[in-house]
Amino acid sequence: MALAELNKYRTYVIIGLLIILSAFALWIRALSADQMITAAGVDLLGNDPWYNLRQVEQMVANFPEYAWFDAMTYFPYGETIYWGPLFISIISTLSLLAGAATRPEIMVVASWVPPLMAAAMVPVMYGIGAKMADWKTGLLSAGFIAVVSGAYLYRSLFGFVDHHIAEVLFSTLFVLAYIVAIGAVRSKDFDIRHFETLKAPAVAAVLAGIAYLLGLYTMPTMVLFALIVAIFTLVQFVWDYYRGRTSEYLVFLNLVVFGVAILGMFVVGIQHAGLSLSQYSIMHVIAYLAVILGTFLLYGLAAYLQGKPKYLYPASLVGIAVLAFAVVAVALPDFFAIIMGSIAGFFGSEAITTTVQEARAWSFTDAVTTFHWGLLLLAGGFVTLIYRNWREEHPAQIFVLIWSAVILYSTIAHVRYEYYLAANIALLAAIFIGFVLDAGWGDIRRLFGNLGEQVAEKPDAADENSPEPGKKKKKGAAKQQKPKAAAKHQPDFLKVGMVAVVVVVGLVFAGQSLTTDMALSSSVYLTGMDSQWQESLEWFGANTPETGVDYYAIYDQTAYTYPDEAYGVMSWWDYGHWITFISKRIPNANPFQRGVIGPNGAGVYFTTTSEETANVILDTLGTRYVITDIQMDTGKFHAMATWANATVGNTPFEPYFLVPAEAGSTSYNQVPLRTQDYYETTVSRLHNFDGSMTDPSSAIYVEYREGGVSGSSLPVVTRAERMAASDALAAAEQYNRNAAAGTRAGVFNDYNAIYAPVERVPALQHYRLVHESPQNVFSGGASVPDIKYVKIFEYVPGAKIRGEGVIEVPIVTNTGRTFTYRQESASGEFVVPYATTDGSGEVTATGPYQIAGTALIFDVTEDDIAQGRYIN
């Protein structure tokens, strides 16, 4: 009776649980909200969220217009925006409704949107789980998505204002809508020849199309789900043909869904020229037409081959595919190249992608760290769905299988899809656990039922056979006998054990995920913008000339040209959005990897050892300022070198050697060293030496066997000794003059000795420090070099002084640090970047220029520097 009463209120109980789980998901993601909110707004996470906030500010100022082109980044070209307006529109609308008008207010409103979208995922996942099995599976799926960790959690935290969580929400909503639509068109009442039977299926299909558009309006990569539908359609057609059934329901479904998608593409507009699926180009319309026409082709072929041998249908499809492939390759080579390039770009990888966190491949370590026990449950879910459909076909489950397989493969190819995979992990884990529970539930009930019966059979310890406790049995009473059929009610202990194991694994998965969630969400406020960058960029925005570009304006790309006063800011691409948002200046490179590759890219600029090459790049790009930080100088240097030359990467600058773990040891450690080429790169000359000439002191003399000689891929060190740099260079020259085959000597320095060149580093003539952040990256007091975390340099023509030798000028920075700018003459002259009189900046000369060892001194004005005048 109690169970029947509970069933009457099941719907209300489920709704209540979903509300609790949604609130819990929201709470987890907002644990650090109070620590992240400051008077200046919110300390946003990562890089891209800062640009999304820039877009929100732009839309709020021009509501409801959306900028498909941005002149405030990727100077001097401007950025073509390739993602959709939906996420930005949602935040902008909420900001206006909340009355958020200032930057801090808008940042707070925007920061709540990702956690709210994560909360909305809970009922969506319940819906899919319930459609796959029952309400119990739905609740398990909802519970898992509330706590699953990894990239999905991080990208839905308070402060991670990026469209990633919107991509997951709307694509998963499409999966739910498409599953519902499959059920509608597969109903017994559906008949494509009778209009009255099409109303409910048509509504369901239209809603699925609208759900697809929500994903498409967020990101053009939603086209991946069109591919999933296409694969499902192909598989289901083959299955239906094998079973002797018509597949006309799929023709109707795909026609409506992608008909809505095509109409929706024209609503948002064909924003980009060319044929690219990664942008809002006409290629999307072609792709959706291809799905529709492909579905009709499959239907027509099935009808034509009706009654023929079963193998003929798939064989014909293979033949048609090969023929079409060949025809397109021959007749439309450019179109074929675009298609193959898109496929290679999506599923393949290049050396440079390893430098982009979300574009690299998903390693086994990544998978185990993120999903741990969930991977076992994922595998169990796959097996469960395959088993169910082997016994009895369920098209919606086949669709989920294909969806999960494609997303899993996509994640393995590119780790960015890990946040998509979270939904599949949650769902398949729930399906597997639900299946095992259903299979063993009867045995669990029998187990506990038997235990209950055993307890009930022992009411009195003194007399187990008494009909009432404490009373004696009547004489002559018939002796009670246990029924022989009791053995049939014994539980299957193997099934009970399986249930116990799977439930424990599920609980461990949820518990471990929750522990990770709490730790990450509680500490994530520490991973926002570095305070040194914040300080430097705020100064930069307040103390440099305006660019003449309106930060809030929306410009037409086809008609826009930059004003004469506009200029670029060269830094590594990681920091481009910070420069745009905080300083309202225009970076040459940005986190969309624009301005990074090629002869004028940031990669070549920062790793070239030629000032002439560096200057040509800045002149070509119209760059006026350069910003460096210690990360570019160290941890991110390999990325810059790889983007500059993917073939050799950072090997010419930071080669690795095999060094014996200890004297006489046969065990070796891989040790990186720095070459003179590293010290002469633009980034090192700027950040380590302030553009000043620097002489060496000591270095490491190394003798080694070249890689391959000893059967290893790396050179093996046979001797290493620290000595004066000049002695080391002389020793290396002498050794190499008579070196045996396969052996060499070289001069290097420690990997951490970024301030200690091997040979003299020449000065940079056209760069002057104008600001540096307060923090020294080294600790240890006066005994360590004073290298600041962030430095800002101005690129100037420089004044010219005729003379020979070395010229010097004392400099004091905004932090009080002092150094002497030194430069050696070239072709009988110096080109100097600092003014000694009428200088108005924070970094100033404290005396005139003097040619060392002489009494010759020179004063240089700011106008001399700007005009490139000769002083003498």
WOQUIUR-V871850 format. One record per residue. N is the residue number from 1. PHI is phi as a letter, one per 20 degrees, with the letter a starting at -180 (none if undefined). Layout:
n->N phi->PHI
n->N phi->PHI
This chain:
n->1 phi->none
n->2 phi->f
n->3 phi->f
n->4 phi->f
n->5 phi->f
n->6 phi->f
n->7 phi->f
n->8 phi->f
n->9 phi->d
n->10 phi->g
n->11 phi->g
n->12 phi->f
n->13 phi->f
n->14 phi->f
n->15 phi->f
n->16 phi->f
n->17 phi->f
n->18 phi->f
n->19 phi->f
n->20 phi->f
n->21 phi->f
n->22 phi->f
n->23 phi->f
n->24 phi->f
n->25 phi->f
n->26 phi->f
n->27 phi->f
n->28 phi->g
n->29 phi->f
n->30 phi->d
n->31 phi->f
n->32 phi->d
n->33 phi->g
n->34 phi->f
n->35 phi->e
n->36 phi->e
n->37 phi->e
n->38 phi->c
n->39 phi->f
n->40 phi->e
n->41 phi->p
n->42 phi->c
n->43 phi->f
n->44 phi->f
n->45 phi->e
n->46 phi->m
n->47 phi->d
n->48 phi->g
n->49 phi->g
n->50 phi->f
n->51 phi->f
n->52 phi->f
n->53 phi->f
n->54 phi->f
n->55 phi->f
n->56 phi->f
n->57 phi->g
n->58 phi->f
n->59 phi->f
n->60 phi->g
n->61 phi->f
n->62 phi->c
n->63 phi->g
n->64 phi->e
n->65 phi->f
n->66 phi->d
n->67 phi->e
n->68 phi->e
n->69 phi->b
n->70 phi->c
n->71 phi->e
n->72 phi->e
n->73 phi->b
n->74 phi->l
n->75 phi->f
n->76 phi->d
n->77 phi->d
n->78 phi->n
n->79 phi->d
n->80 phi->e
n->81 phi->e
n->82 phi->d
n->83 phi->d
n->84 phi->e
n->85 phi->e
n->86 phi->f
n->87 phi->g
n->88 phi->f
n->89 phi->f
n->90 phi->f
n->91 phi->f
n->92 phi->f
n->93 phi->f
n->94 phi->f
n->95 phi->f
n->96 phi->f
n->97 phi->f
n->98 phi->e
n->99 phi->m
n->100 phi->f
n->101 phi->d
n->102 phi->e
n->103 phi->g
n->104 phi->f
n->105 phi->f
n->106 phi->f
n->107 phi->f
n->108 phi->f
n->109 phi->g
n->110 phi->f
n->111 phi->f
n->112 phi->e
n->113 phi->f
n->114 phi->g
n->115 phi->f
n->116 phi->f
n->117 phi->f
n->118 phi->f
n->119 phi->f
n->120 phi->f
n->121 phi->f
n->122 phi->f
n->123 phi->f
n->124 phi->f
n->125 phi->f
n->126 phi->g
n->127 phi->g
n->128 phi->f
n->129 phi->f
n->130 phi->f
n->131 phi->f
n->132 phi->f
n->133 phi->b
n->134 phi->b
n->135 phi->f
n->136 phi->f
n->137 phi->f
n->138 phi->f
n->139 phi->f
n->140 phi->f
n->141 phi->f
n->142 phi->f
n->143 phi->f
n->144 phi->f
n->145 phi->f
n->146 phi->f
n->147 phi->d
n->148 phi->g
n->149 phi->d
n->150 phi->n
n->151 phi->f
n->152 phi->f
n->153 phi->f
n->154 phi->g
n->155 phi->f
n->156 phi->c
n->157 phi->f
n->158 phi->g
n->159 phi->o
n->160 phi->e
n->161 phi->e
n->162 phi->c
n->163 phi->f
n->164 phi->g
n->165 phi->f
n->166 phi->f
n->167 phi->g
n->168 phi->f
n->169 phi->f
n->170 phi->f
n->171 phi->f
n->172 phi->f
n->173 phi->f
n->174 phi->f
n->175 phi->g
n->176 phi->f
n->177 phi->f
n->178 phi->f
n->179 phi->f
n->180 phi->f
n->181 phi->f
n->182 phi->g
n->183 phi->f
n->184 phi->f
n->185 phi->f
n->186 phi->e
n->187 phi->f
n->188 phi->f
n->189 phi->e
n->190 phi->f
n->191 phi->b
n->192 phi->f
n->193 phi->e
n->194 phi->c
n->195 phi->g
n->196 phi->f
n->197 phi->e
n->198 phi->e
n->199 phi->f
n->200 phi->f
n->201 phi->g
n->202 phi->f
n->203 phi->f
n->204 phi->f
n->205 phi->f
n->206 phi->f
n->207 phi->f
n->208 phi->f
n->209 phi->f
n->210 phi->f
n->211 phi->f
n->212 phi->f
n->213 phi->f
n->214 phi->g
n->215 phi->f
n->216 phi->f
n->217 phi->f
n->218 phi->e
n->219 phi->b
n->220 phi->f
n->221 phi->f
n->222 phi->g
n->223 phi->g
n->224 phi->g
n->225 phi->f
n->226 phi->f
n->227 phi->f
n->228 phi->f
n->229 phi->f
n->230 phi->f
n->231 phi->f
n->232 phi->g
n->233 phi->f
n->234 phi->f
n->235 phi->f
n->236 phi->f
n->237 phi->f
n->238 phi->f
n->239 phi->f
n->240 phi->f
n->241 phi->f
n->242 phi->f
n->243 phi->e
n->244 phi->m
n->245 phi->d
n->246 phi->f
n->247 phi->d
n->248 phi->f
n->249 phi->f
n->250 phi->f
n->251 phi->f
n->252 phi->f
n->253 phi->f
n->254 phi->f
n->255 phi->f
n->256 phi->f
n->257 phi->g
n->258 phi->e
n->259 phi->f
n->260 phi->f
n->261 phi->f
n->262 phi->f
n->263 phi->f
n->264 phi->f
n->265 phi->f
n->266 phi->f
n->267 phi->f
n->268 phi->f
n->269 phi->n
n->270 phi->e
n->271 phi->e
n->272 phi->c
n->273 phi->f
n->274 phi->n
n->275 phi->c
n->276 phi->c
n->277 phi->e
n->278 phi->e
n->279 phi->c
n->280 phi->e
n->281 phi->d
n->282 phi->f
n->283 phi->f
n->284 phi->f
n->285 phi->f
n->286 phi->f
n->287 phi->f
n->288 phi->f
n->289 phi->f
n->290 phi->f
n->291 phi->f
n->292 phi->f
n->293 phi->f
n->294 phi->f
n->295 phi->f
n->296 phi->f
n->297 phi->f
n->298 phi->f
n->299 phi->f
n->300 phi->f
n->301 phi->f
n->302 phi->f
n->303 phi->f
n->304 phi->f
n->305 phi->e
n->306 phi->g
n->307 phi->n
n->308 phi->e
n->309 phi->g
n->310 phi->f
n->311 phi->f
n->312 phi->f
n->313 phi->f
n->314 phi->f
n->315 phi->f
n->316 phi->f
n->317 phi->f
n->318 phi->f
n->319 phi->f
n->320 phi->f
n->321 phi->f
n->322 phi->f
n->323 phi->f
n->324 phi->f
n->325 phi->g
n->326 phi->f
n->327 phi->f
n->328 phi->f
n->329 phi->f
n->330 phi->e
n->331 phi->e
n->332 phi->c
n->333 phi->f
n->334 phi->f
n->335 phi->f
n->336 phi->f
n->337 phi->f
n->338 phi->f
n->339 phi->f
n->340 phi->f
n->341 phi->f
n->342 phi->f
n->343 phi->f
n->344 phi->f
n->345 phi->f
n->346 phi->f
n->347 phi->e
n->348 phi->e
n->349 phi->b
n->350 phi->c
n->351 phi->g
n->352 phi->f
n->353 phi->f
n->354 phi->f
n->355 phi->e
n->356 phi->d
n->357 phi->g
n->358 phi->e
n->359 phi->e
n->360 phi->f
n->361 phi->f
n->362 phi->e
n->363 phi->e
n->364 phi->f
n->365 phi->f
n->366 phi->g
n->367 phi->f
n->368 phi->f
n->369 phi->f
n->370 phi->f
n->371 phi->d
n->372 phi->k
n->373 phi->f
n->374 phi->f
n->375 phi->f
n->376 phi->f
n->377 phi->f
n->378 phi->f
n->379 phi->f
n->380 phi->f
n->381 phi->f
n->382 phi->g
n->383 phi->f
n->384 phi->f
n->385 phi->f
n->386 phi->f
n->387 phi->f
n->388 phi->f
n->389 phi->e
n->390 phi->f
n->391 phi->e
n->392 phi->b
n->393 phi->f
n->394 phi->c
n->395 phi->g
n->396 phi->f
n->397 phi->f
n->398 phi->f
n->399 phi->f
n->400 phi->f
n->401 phi->g
n->402 phi->f
n->403 phi->g
n->404 phi->f
n->405 phi->f
n->406 phi->f
n->407 phi->f
n->408 phi->f
n->409 phi->f
n->410 phi->f
n->411 phi->f
n->412 phi->f
n->413 phi->f
n->414 phi->b
n->415 phi->f
n->416 phi->g
n->417 phi->f
n->418 phi->f
n->419 phi->f
n->420 phi->f
n->421 phi->f
n->422 phi->g
n->423 phi->f
n->424 phi->f
n->425 phi->f
n->426 phi->f
n->427 phi->f
n->428 phi->f
n->429 phi->f
n->430 phi->f
n->431 phi->f
n->432 phi->f
n->433 phi->f
n->434 phi->f
n->435 phi->f
n->436 phi->f
n->437 phi->f
n->438 phi->f
n->439 phi->f
n->440 phi->d
n->441 phi->f
n->442 phi->f
n->443 phi->f
n->444 phi->f
n->445 phi->f
n->446 phi->f
n->447 phi->f
n->448 phi->f
n->449 phi->f
n->450 phi->f
n->451 phi->f
n->452 phi->f
n->453 phi->f
n->454 phi->f
n->455 phi->f
n->456 phi->f
n->457 phi->f
n->458 phi->c
n->459 phi->f
n->460 phi->c
n->461 phi->f
n->462 phi->f
n->463 phi->b
n->464 phi->f
n->465 phi->e
n->466 phi->f
n->467 phi->f
n->468 phi->c
n->469 phi->g
n->470 phi->n
n->471 phi->d
n->472 phi->e
n->473 phi->f
n->474 phi->f
n->475 phi->f
n->476 phi->m
n->477 phi->f
n->478 phi->f
n->479 phi->f
n->480 phi->f
n->481 phi->c
n->482 phi->f
n->483 phi->f
n->484 phi->f
n->485 phi->f
n->486 phi->g
n->487 phi->f
n->488 phi->f
n->489 phi->e
n->490 phi->f
n->491 phi->f
n->492 phi->e
n->493 phi->f
n->494 phi->f
n->495 phi->f
n->496 phi->f
n->497 phi->f
n->498 phi->f
n->499 phi->g
n->500 phi->f
n->501 phi->f
n->502 phi->f
n->503 phi->f
n->504 phi->f
n->505 phi->f
n->506 phi->f
n->507 phi->f
n->508 phi->f
n->509 phi->g
n->510 phi->f
n->511 phi->f
n->512 phi->f
n->513 phi->f
n->514 phi->f
n->515 phi->f
n->516 phi->f
n->517 phi->g
n->518 phi->f
n->519 phi->f
n->520 phi->f
n->521 phi->f
n->522 phi->f
n->523 phi->d
n->524 phi->f
n->525 phi->f
n->526 phi->f
n->527 phi->d
n->528 phi->f
n->529 phi->f
n->530 phi->f
n->531 phi->f
n->532 phi->f
n->533 phi->f
n->534 phi->g
n->535 phi->f
n->536 phi->f
n->537 phi->f
n->538 phi->f
n->539 phi->f
n->540 phi->f
n->541 phi->f
n->542 phi->e
n->543 phi->c
n->544 phi->c
n->545 phi->f
n->546 phi->f
n->547 phi->e
n->548 phi->n
n->549 phi->d
n->550 phi->f
n->551 phi->g
n->552 phi->e
n->553 phi->f
n->554 phi->d
n->555 phi->d
n->556 phi->e
n->557 phi->g
n->558 phi->f
n->559 phi->d
n->560 phi->e
n->561 phi->c
n->562 phi->f
n->563 phi->f
n->564 phi->f
n->565 phi->e
n->566 phi->f
n->567 phi->b
n->568 phi->d
n->569 phi->c
n->570 phi->e
n->571 phi->b
n->572 phi->f
n->573 phi->f
n->574 phi->g
n->575 phi->d
n->576 phi->f
n->577 phi->f
n->578 phi->f
n->579 phi->f
n->580 phi->f
n->581 phi->f
n->582 phi->e
n->583 phi->e
n->584 phi->l
n->585 phi->d
n->586 phi->d
n->587 phi->f
n->588 phi->f
n->589 phi->c
n->590 phi->b
n->591 phi->f
n->592 phi->e
n->593 phi->m
n->594 phi->e
n->595 phi->m
n->596 phi->d
n->597 phi->d
n->598 phi->n
n->599 phi->f
n->600 phi->d
n->601 phi->f
n->602 phi->f
n->603 phi->f
n->604 phi->f
n->605 phi->g
n->606 phi->f
n->607 phi->d
n->608 phi->f
n->609 phi->d
n->610 phi->d
n->611 phi->f
n->612 phi->g
n->613 phi->f
n->614 phi->f
n->615 phi->f
n->616 phi->f
n->617 phi->f
n->618 phi->f
n->619 phi->f
n->620 phi->f
n->621 phi->e
n->622 phi->m
n->623 phi->e
n->624 phi->d
n->625 phi->c
n->626 phi->c
n->627 phi->c
n->628 phi->c
n->629 phi->b
n->630 phi->f
n->631 phi->f
n->632 phi->f
n->633 phi->f
n->634 phi->c
n->635 phi->f
n->636 phi->e
n->637 phi->f
n->638 phi->f
n->639 phi->f
n->640 phi->f
n->641 phi->f
n->642 phi->f
n->643 phi->f
n->644 phi->f
n->645 phi->b
n->646 phi->f
n->647 phi->f
n->648 phi->d
n->649 phi->l
n->650 phi->e
n->651 phi->g
n->652 phi->f
n->653 phi->d
n->654 phi->c
n->655 phi->f
n->656 phi->d
n->657 phi->c
n->658 phi->e
n->659 phi->d
n->660 phi->g
n->661 phi->g
n->662 phi->b
n->663 phi->g
n->664 phi->m
n->665 phi->f
n->666 phi->e
n->667 phi->e
n->668 phi->c
n->669 phi->d
n->670 phi->e
n->671 phi->c
n->672 phi->e
n->673 phi->c
n->674 phi->d
n->675 phi->e
n->676 phi->f
n->677 phi->g
n->678 phi->f
n->679 phi->f
n->680 phi->e
n->681 phi->f
n->682 phi->f
n->683 phi->f
n->684 phi->f
n->685 phi->f
n->686 phi->f
n->687 phi->f
n->688 phi->e
n->689 phi->c
n->690 phi->l
n->691 phi->m
n->692 phi->e
n->693 phi->f
n->694 phi->c
n->695 phi->e
n->696 phi->f
n->697 phi->c
n->698 phi->d
n->699 phi->b
n->700 phi->d
n->701 phi->e
n->702 phi->c
n->703 phi->d
n->704 phi->b
n->705 phi->e
n->706 phi->f
n->707 phi->g
n->708 phi->n
n->709 phi->f
n->710 phi->d
n->711 phi->m
n->712 phi->d
n->713 phi->e
n->714 phi->d
n->715 phi->f
n->716 phi->d
n->717 phi->f
n->718 phi->d
n->719 phi->b
n->720 phi->b
n->721 phi->b
n->722 phi->e
n->723 phi->b
n->724 phi->g
n->725 phi->g
n->726 phi->f
n->727 phi->f
n->728 phi->f
n->729 phi->f
n->730 phi->f
n->731 phi->f
n->732 phi->f
n->733 phi->f
n->734 phi->f
n->735 phi->f
n->736 phi->f
n->737 phi->f
n->738 phi->c
n->739 phi->f
n->740 phi->f
n->741 phi->g
n->742 phi->n
n->743 phi->c
n->744 phi->b
n->745 phi->c
n->746 phi->b
n->747 phi->c
n->748 phi->c
n->749 phi->b
n->750 phi->g
n->751 phi->g
n->752 phi->e
n->753 phi->e
n->754 phi->f
n->755 phi->d
n->756 phi->c
n->757 phi->f
n->758 phi->e
n->759 phi->c
n->760 phi->f
n->761 phi->d
n->762 phi->f
n->763 phi->f
n->764 phi->e
n->765 phi->e
n->766 phi->d
n->767 phi->c
n->768 phi->c
n->769 phi->f
n->770 phi->d
n->771 phi->a
n->772 phi->b
n->773 phi->f
n->774 phi->f
n->775 phi->e
n->776 phi->e
n->777 phi->f
n->778 phi->d
n->779 phi->d
n->780 phi->p
n->781 phi->m
n->782 phi->f
n->783 phi->e
n->784 phi->d
n->785 phi->f
n->786 phi->d
n->787 phi->d
n->788 phi->e
n->789 phi->f
n->790 phi->c
n->791 phi->c
n->792 phi->d
n->793 phi->d
n->794 phi->d
n->795 phi->e
n->796 phi->c
n->797 phi->f
n->798 phi->n
n->799 phi->e
n->800 phi->d
n->801 phi->c
n->802 phi->f
n->803 phi->r
n->804 phi->c
n->805 phi->o
n->806 phi->c
n->807 phi->d
n->808 phi->c
n->809 phi->b
n->810 phi->f
n->811 phi->c
n->812 phi->c
n->813 phi->e
n->814 phi->f
n->815 phi->e
n->816 phi->n
n->817 phi->f
n->818 phi->d
n->819 phi->b
n->820 phi->d
n->821 phi->f
n->822 phi->c
n->823 phi->b
n->824 phi->e
n->825 phi->f
n->826 phi->c
n->827 phi->l
n->828 phi->m
n->829 phi->b
n->830 phi->d
n->831 phi->c
n->832 phi->d
n->833 phi->d
n->834 phi->d
n->835 phi->e
n->836 phi->d
n->837 phi->c
n->838 phi->l
n->839 phi->f
n->840 phi->d
n->841 phi->e
n->842 phi->f
n->843 phi->e
n->844 phi->c
n->845 phi->e
n->846 phi->d
n->847 phi->a
n->848 phi->e
n->849 phi->f
n->850 phi->b
n->851 phi->f
n->852 phi->g
n->853 phi->n
n->854 phi->c
n->855 phi->e
n->856 phi->f
n->857 phi->c
n->858 phi->b
n->859 phi->d
n->860 phi->c
n->861 phi->e
n->862 phi->f
n->863 phi->f
n->864 phi->g
n->865 phi->f
n->866 phi->f
n->867 phi->e
n->868 phi->m
n->869 phi->f
n->870 phi->e
n->871 phi->e
n->872 phi->c
